[in-house]
Amino acid sequence: MASATPVNHISPLIGRYRERLRTGAAALFERFDHGIPVTELVQDHSRLIDRILCELWEQIVSAEARAALVAVGGYGREELHPASDVDILVLVAPQAVAPLAGPLEELITLLFDIGLQPGHSVRTVAECANIAARDITVITNLMESRLLIGDGALFEEMRRSIAPERIWPSDAFFSAKHAEQQSRWHKYGDTAYTLEPNIKENPGGLRDIQMIAWVAKRHFAAETLHDLVDHGFLTEDEHRTLVAGQVHLWRIRFALHRLNGRCEDRLLFDYQRTLAQQFGFSDGPNNLAVEQFMQQYYRTVMELNRLNEMLLQLFEEAILLHDRLGPPVPINRRFQCRSGYLEVTDDRVFRRFPRALLEVFLVLQIYPEIQGVRASTIRLIREHRHLIDEAFRADLRARSLFMEILRQPVGINRALRRMNRYGVLAAYIPAFANIVGRMQYDLFHVYTVDEHTLILLRNLRRYTVPELAEELPLCTAIAHKIPKRELLYLAGLFHDIAKGRRGDHSQLGAREAWDFCRRHDLSEFDAGLVAWLVEKHLLMSITVQRKDIADPQVVQIFAAEVGDLTRLDYLYLLTVADSRATNPKRWNSWRDALLRELYHNARRALLRGLDNPQAQDELIERKRSEALRLLGRYNEDTAQCLSLWQGFNRDFFLHNSPDEIAWQTRLILAADPQDLPIVRIRPQTARGGTEIFIYTRDRQGLFARTTAMLDQLGLNIMDARILTNDDGMTLNSYQVLDQGGTQVEDETRLAEIQGALVSVLAEHDPSLEVARRMPRQYKYFPIETKVTFTTDETNRRTVMRLTTLDRPGLLAAVGSVFETCGIRLSNAKIATIGAEVDDVFFITSPEGRPITCEADLNCLQEEIHRHLEQVPHH
């Protein structure tokens, strides 16, 4: 069978159709900018492609051919975004396969040539039915097929061959699609609240709306979502919410495709600021435009997620259970259980007993065997949320129910999650509504504030689960001895509740917490403890991050601010849960060890009495004695050790543990001068990191070269201690972690690190460029470089704090400045919070004195800025 158009006539078509696609896209974008509904635009785009495909088909494929051109998938639904895949199926009769091979190849080639990039397949009806029977994705695509041009009888034959009575009956289809959704959610972390969400695949995304439509189509032959209203599965209000959510996500997707020039469904940092501006948001005093835009997105997907959950449960009852729902099992006058799900005894329960809007969650805790809430009851909860008003919140019985939920031995986390999902938590605690879906535009806070809060509460609950006792043994032990766990949960619930408001969120949140606790009849003491925890929830983290916790004075100041052991216990539990819920990838053994060390040191200080602080001399003497005891195990000569220590200053003993003092002493005593530099590594230490110890002669660029090599090796430096003796020998100790935040234990990796350091320290070229690339996301966070100085009079040193954008070679650049300016570095605390570096350096003059001259400090500040500008942002 010959093609309808000779080959030599094809070439002129390419330019003509490319131009039609280009002008069509330009017109589409112009109409989008003028506010034309996106539903109209995606349909119009589909029809433009329809016309082009049909025209080309007519010119290449004979009108008598037993074949049909079919739109499938999103294109079949007439939902074609600017860069969406154009998925087509060419249906052919078995006898036409060979004759049409040439023309069809010509057609597909031409489609690519004009810039369409179609997803295509050529199949017979039998092949369609066979493949669809085995593959849930194929049957889903074919269900949405639409005839464009060609043999209509062939198309109808294909539609009959995939009907539910032949393959994929609606119960099997629903089960498979439900499992597919669960798998997809799991792949995306089971949360919609990620920093760079996929608007199509994440929970609450467009795929979830399609899932509802697919099931409705398969079981009810529904053509539109509104058909679900006619079938009694959706109310008109829910249908409006579903459609509005879909339209909002479509607008974002449309704009994403336009911005990127190709199919892109990820809301990457690359696009978020631009889209926020395009969608009309502007920066406020406490809320960036991008944060407002993303909060609107998160709230949309949260609502869609709620509807998805409710509808799928209704479908399960209608499709899988049919009329096989079990008889109701009474629980009380308001609730009963049916087939494992909780439901109200009648539809008027919440109207007659509004407090049941809280009681439903308490019942789920008391009866943990209940799997969930029936969809019909979820709908009633949502429809009656408006009853949670000031009068409701003032009702003693409602307040008692809420506190009872927090005092239950099990199910607190699940109850609060459901309360948030159904909108009850935001209704009961109006301040919580402000943080629902609220994001912070940085790389450190990876969840929205409400999601972070709920993860923190889950972490607090994990302390009390017997099966998880070994996860954080100290937290488990403390959690079992605190007097009232509900106070800890309240502190967790309120710790970030004032985020996004004008003022200090810790202080504002503390006032919210105090008022809430007093309204719920907590004593002044208990309310005061919760409010204090909210106000001070960052105290412990900031202390370990920015202060030298080996210094007894730092510990004394921290202990004095905490005041007593009970507060210390609560604060430690809250801090660990908060750190792990902020960014799980940033929680590591090092941070765990630091918080434990501060907890134990502060506990000792409180037990000694705040009026009886431990003196530095006393601490140093205790460490020396313990180190000598450890050295005695290895038969080290005490006199030799004491003689060596005479050349060490107080910092060596103050900032090292007895174990570290003993280990380093043994290495130095065993060192042969001709073996320098000595590099030794301990894979695991009590501090939670991998310790790298370097003993060599001090020289120019040593710190810069060492940190550059560690950076190049992909190691994160958590702590650096630099000690130079009177004899010109230097003891450098680094605590490092691998990129994944774990200790380095692999023997080959350890040997690689040791070899690289020995090699680089043996060379005398002071420059060493770091070739590691900066993560893509970092460039979207304009972090200003700030250098501040304070004087630590007690330890006779200057404390320099540096905040700036993280980048490869940063520490090496700072080290170069110290070398150039003749600054001695004794200690450094390294902290990277998302894309932001917050490093603290303890420095002195070459003579070991604090740097007090303003001119010297200004010079140092200017040099830091100048050097950091030269560090390439790869």
C-alpha positions, 0 to 999 in steps of 0.5 A, a space after each residue: 500500500 503506497 503512502 498518500 504523499 510522495 517522500 519528496 513532498 515531506 521536507 517542506 512540511 517540516 518547517 511549516 508545522 514547526 512554525 505552527 507549533 511555535 506560534 501555537 505555543 506563543 499564543 498559548 502563553 500569551 493567553 495564560 498571561 491574560 488570565 485565560 483559564 488553564 483548563 481551556 488552554 490545555 484543551 486548546 493545546 490538545 486540539 491544536 495537536 489533534 489537527 496537526 496529527 490528523 493532517 499529517 496522517 491524511 497526507 501520509 496514510 491512505 484513507 482506505 488503510 485498516 488503521 486508526 490513530 488514537 490519543 492515549 494517557 493525558 493526551 487522551 484526556 485532552 489535558 496537554 500541557 505545553 511540554 507534556 508527552 504526546 502519547 499516541 497509539 496506532 491501531 492496525 488490523 493484522 493484515 495491514 501491519 506489513 503494508 503500513 510499516 513504511 508509511 508509519 515509520 515516515 509519519 513517526 519520523 516526521 513527528 520527531 522532525 517537527 519537534 513533537 517527541 511523541 510517545 508511540 506504539 503500533 499494535 493490533 487489537 489483540 496485542 493491546 488486549 494481551 499487554 493490557 491484561 498483564 500491565 496495569 499502566 497499559 490498561 490505564 492508558 488505554 482506558 483514556 484512549 480517544 480516536 483521532 482519525 482512521 478506522 472507527 470500527 477498529 477503535 471500538 473493537 479495541 475498546 470492547 477488548 479491554 472492557 471490565 468484563 473481559 480484563 481488569 474487573 473493577 475490584 482487581 483494577 482498584 486493588 492494583 491502582 491502590 497498591 501502585 499509589 502506596 508504592 509511589 507515595 513511599 518512593 516520594 517519602 510518604 509526604 507531600 511536604 518536601 522542599 522540591 516537591 513533584 507536583 504530579 507524583 508526590 502525595 496529594 499531587 495530580 496523579 492522586 486526582 487521576 487515580 480517583 478518575 481512573 477508578 471512577 471510570 473503571 467501576 462507574 463508567 464515569 466520564 468526569 469527576 462530577 459524575 462522582 457527585 451523581 453517584 453519591 461519592 462526592 458532595 458538590 462542595 468536595 467536587 469544587 475543592 477537588 477541581 479547584 485543587 487540580 486547576 491550581 496544580 495545572 497552573 503551576 505545571 503549565 508555568 513550569 513547562 513554560 519556564 523550563 522549555 521541557 516537561 518538568 513536574 518538579 518544583 525545584 528551587 530553580 523555579 520557585 522564586 520566579 513562579 512566586 513572582 509570576 503568581 502575584 506574591 510579594 515579600 512581606 516583613 516576615 514571609 517571603 513571596 516564595 514562602 507564601 507561594 509554597 504554603 498555598 501549594 502545600 495547603 492545596 495538596 494537603 486538601 487533595 490528600 484528604 479527599 483522596 483518602 476519603 474517596 479511596 475508602 468509599 471506593 473500597 467499600 463500594 468496590 471490594 466490600 460491596 454489601 459485605 460490611 459487617 454489623 456495627 459493634 457499639 462503642 458508646 452512644 456516639 460511636 460504633 465500629 464497622 468492619 474495622 473502621 470507626 463511624 458515628 452512630 448517626 449523621 447528627 452526632 456532631 451537631 448534637 454533641 460537638 465535643 465528639 469532634 475531639 472524642 473520635 480521636 480519643 476513641 481511636 487511641 483507646 481501641 488501637 485495633 480499629 484501623 481508621 475512620 470510615 469515609 462517611 464519618 471523615 466527611 462529617 468531621 470536615 463538614 462540622 469543623 466550624 462548630 469548633 469555635 470560641 465557645 467550644 474551646 472554652 468548654 471544660 469538657 472539650 479541654 478535658 478531652 484534648 488533655 486526655 488525648 495527650 495523656 494516653 499511653 498509645 496513639 498520640 502521634 496518630 491522633 494528632 496526625 489525623 487531627 491535622 489531616 482533618 483540619 481539627 487541630 487548626 480549628 482547636 488551636 487557631 495559632 496552629 492554622 498559621 503554620 499549616 503548610 508553612 515552609 521556610 525557604 532554606 535547605 535546613 528545614 526540609 519539612 513544612 512547620 506543621 509536618 516538622 512539628 508532627 515528626 517531632 512529636 513522633 520522635 518524642 513518642 519513640 522514646 517510650 516505645 519498648 521496641 525502640 529502647 536501643 535507638 536512643 538509650 539515654 533519651 529512653 531512660 530520661 523519658 521514663 523518669 520525667 513526671 508528666 510526659 504530656 508537658 513534653 508533648 505540649 512543648 513540642 506542639 507549641 515550640 514553632 507555632 509562632 513561626 512566620 510572625 513578626 518578632 522572636 518565634 520562641 518568645 511569642 510561642 511561649 506566650 501562646 503555650 502559657 495561655 493554652 496551658 492555663 486555659 486547660 487548667 494546668 498548674 502555674 508550675 506546669 504551664 511555666 515549664 511548658 512555656 520555658 521549654 518553648 522559649 528555650 527550645 533552641 538553647 541547647 542546640 545553639 550552645 553545642 553549635 557555637 560554644 566551647 562546651 569543654 569550657 567549664 564556664 560555658 557549661 556553668 552559664 548553660 546550667 545556670 540558665 536551665 536552673 534545675 535537673 527537671 528542666 534539663 531532662 525535658 529540654 534535652 528530650 525536646 532538643 534531640 527530637 527537634 534536631 532529628 525532625 528538622 532535617 533527618 539527614 543532618 542528624 548524626 552521631 557527632 551531634 548526638 554525642 555533643 548534646 549528650 556531653 552537654 547534658 552530662 556536664 550540665 547535670 554534674 554542674 547542677 548536682 554540684 550546685 550552681 554556687 560551687 562551679 568547677 574550676 578549670 584547674 580542677 577539671 584539667 587535673 582530673 583529666 590528667 589523672 585519668 589519662 595517666 591511668 589509661 596510659 598505665 594500661 599500655 605500660 607508658 612511663 609516667 615520667 616520660 608522659 609528664 615531661 612531654 606534657 610540660 610543653 603543652 598548654 592548658 588547651 590540650 587538656 581542656 579541650 580533649 577527653 582523657 581518652 584523647 589525651 592518652 591516645 595522642 600522647 602514645 602516638 607522639 612518644 612513639 613518633 620518630 622525627 624522620 617519620 613526620 608527618 605522623 597521620 593516624 586515624 581512629 574510625 570511631 570515638 566517644 564523640 561520635 566522629 572519626 578522629 584524624 590526628 596529625 603530628 608534624 612540624 608547624 609551617 605555613 599553610 598547614 591548616 589550609 592544606 589539611 582542610 582542603 584535602 579533607 574537603 576534596 576527600 568528601 569529608 565533613 569537618 565537625 571539629 578542629 583543634 590546633 595546638 602548637 608547642 614551644 618546640 615548634 611541633 603542632 598537634 592537629 586533631 580533626 573530627 570528621 564524618 562522611 558525606 552521609 553523616 556517618 563515621 568512616 569505618 571502611 579500611 580501604 577508605 581510611 587508608 585512602 584518607 591517611 595516604 592523601 594527607 601524608 602526601 599533601 602534608 609532605 609537599 611544600 606548595 601552599 596552594 591546593 584547589 578543591 575541585 569538589 562541586 557545590 550542590 545545585 540548590 545552594 546557588 538559590 540561597 543568597 546568604 550574606 557573609 558576616 564576620 563577628 568577634 567577641 573576646 573570651 577573657 577567661 581563656 585569653 582568646 578571641 572568638 570569631 563567628 563566620 556565617 556565609 554560603 557553604 562552598 568547597 574550599 571554604 575552610 582552606 580559604 579561612 585558614 589562608 587568611 589566618 596564615 597571612 594575618 599571623 593568626 593562631 587558631 586553637 579550636 574551631 567548631 564547624 556547623 553547616 545548616 543547609 546551605 549556610 555555614 555557621 562556624 566558630 573559630 577560637 583564635 589568638 595573636 602569635 603570642 597567644 593573646 586575645 586580638 583586641 586591636 580594632 585595626 587588626 580585627 577590621 583587617 582580618 574581616 576584610 581579608 576573610 571577605 576578599 578570600 571568600 569572594 575568590 573561592 569559586 562557586 562550582 
